[in-house]
Amino acid sequence: MKKPRTYAQREIRVADNNGPTPERAAKPDYDSVVEGKKTVRRKRSILATLERSGRIDGSVVTIANRWYHDYVFSQSGILEIDAELPEGYVKGDVHTFAIARGKAGERISLVRSMLTENEHRWLIFLLVREFSMSELGASLWPEMCSRQQVRKCEDQAEIVLRRLASAYPAAQRAQTTAPERSTFPMRKKIALDLMSHKIQDYSKSHTYA
């Protein structure tokens, strides 16, 4: 009777995630963050960088985060919740989940219709793919020096995020105030008019009946 063949076991080594080098973490775009009993250096987000420099305020940051959550939810079905769930929260079912995901996707589409395609791509770069200012600047304006690249990116990011701060609330109001059986083109027109201040209160307007 033959003996069963044995095979030498090989250890699969996994690379350790040691984070950034001390030189990289010492740069000004990193912050000290307390995690448990340790204080570590974490890369500062673009939103935090722009808010700290005074280019945008907290309200713009809040709306940008809401847009990001809508985008991730509509694309992947993953719902990220920053705040704690309220007391008495009742978990929905597969139907309410699908409805909420569809509404999130529509808000993204409404915002996209109010912005240019270039501005929409900038939101993807800044909030979803989280490119750094230096990465964007080097790819878009290679002829400039690094400081000019970052400054130009910050200027463009400020413009896009401020536009988002006007478009996203208009998309929300268009969804909540449009007639029950309204179509997407109708809600799109309401959102555009709300953003351009052609109407202040849809419920008092008879233009979209």
ABEGO torsion letter per residue (X at the ends): XBBBBBBBBBBBBBBBBAEBBAAAAABAABBBBBBEABBBBBBBBAAAAAAAAGABBAAAAAAAAAAAAAAAAAAAGBBBBABBBBBGBBBBBAAAAAAAAAAAAAAAAAAAAABBAAAAAAAAAAAAAGBBAAAAAAAABAABBAAAAAAAAAAAAAAAAAAAAAAAAAAAAAAAABBAABBAAAAAAAAAAAAAGABABAAABAAAX
